[in-house]
């Protein structure tokens, strides 16, 4: 069975006075699971929540969506993570609570065994902001010798270091970042970027032996760069898909849905054009809905 693992933070985005389930790895997991089920696969989140009402909500939501919750640890002392989301007309920002359950993600033999069975893994920087969770995720990735690994740079506040970025790139086969994160990544790791996007992305591929770089540009769409190809496409519109890019509820989770499409396409051996189409379609749909983890309609899944 194709098995995608999303490891890292689970938190609730607090938007306009409402608490909405999120966290980049979980956003990806809930979207990818819906797509992978159509091909006989699944997605399993690995994280840690508190023994509180929000933690119970996480477990209930996973159960209701038929997503495995066996690797969601429950912390008896620390709360489930939260983040206050501030929206503008074009973007959003986060203020993320510290010293919460997912900062203390531990490792057991069960997680090590799961890593060895993984077909693909998504991980990021934020889930590694504490030394405990950083060591756990590093060990998990080291034991996932046969998995394709997507590193979602996902820079948030001050919760990353050059060491986390360097180690993440050394583990990764696929790098995902956006137009704001590229210059920050370059500065942190001491290499230069220029006005030629293709050249800059190829520098990343060559420096870190990557198979693919996923470069997201919000309303402008997504660019995929491999050693042999450079493909770009805008988000889909009403003329050719069930989603209109003109209707934007909030962009929270859109990049995670894009990554879900990338990893699904990679696991299933799709060419870059089909993979890019899946990524853009999923990202555009999530951006058209409130929150980061909507149920994907059958019409969208069938269009991929």
Secondary structure as GFF3:
##gff-version 3
##sequence-region A 1 304
A	DSSP	beta_strand	3	7	.	.	.	ID=ss1
A	DSSP	beta_strand	11	15	.	.	.	ID=ss2
A	DSSP	beta_strand	18	22	.	.	.	ID=ss3
A	DSSP	alpha_helix	24	36	.	.	.	ID=ss4
A	DSSP	three_ten_helix	37	39	.	.	.	ID=ss5
A	DSSP	beta_strand	42	50	.	.	.	ID=ss6
A	DSSP	alpha_helix	53	64	.	.	.	ID=ss7
A	DSSP	beta_strand	72	75	.	.	.	ID=ss8
A	DSSP	beta_strand	81	87	.	.	.	ID=ss9
A	DSSP	beta_strand	92	96	.	.	.	ID=ss10
A	DSSP	three_ten_helix	101	104	.	.	.	ID=ss11
A	DSSP	alpha_helix	109	117	.	.	.	ID=ss12
A	DSSP	beta_strand	120	124	.	.	.	ID=ss13
A	DSSP	three_ten_helix	126	128	.	.	.	ID=ss14
A	DSSP	alpha_helix	131	142	.	.	.	ID=ss15
A	DSSP	beta_strand	148	152	.	.	.	ID=ss16
A	DSSP	alpha_helix	162	171	.	.	.	ID=ss17
A	DSSP	beta_strand	174	178	.	.	.	ID=ss18
A	DSSP	alpha_helix	179	189	.	.	.	ID=ss19
A	DSSP	alpha_helix	197	208	.	.	.	ID=ss20
A	DSSP	beta_strand	212	216	.	.	.	ID=ss21
A	DSSP	three_ten_helix	218	220	.	.	.	ID=ss22
A	DSSP	beta_strand	222	226	.	.	.	ID=ss23
A	DSSP	beta_strand	230	233	.	.	.	ID=ss24
A	DSSP	alpha_helix	254	267	.	.	.	ID=ss25
A	DSSP	alpha_helix	272	287	.	.	.	ID=ss26
A	DSSP	alpha_helix	298	303	.	.	.	ID=ss27
###
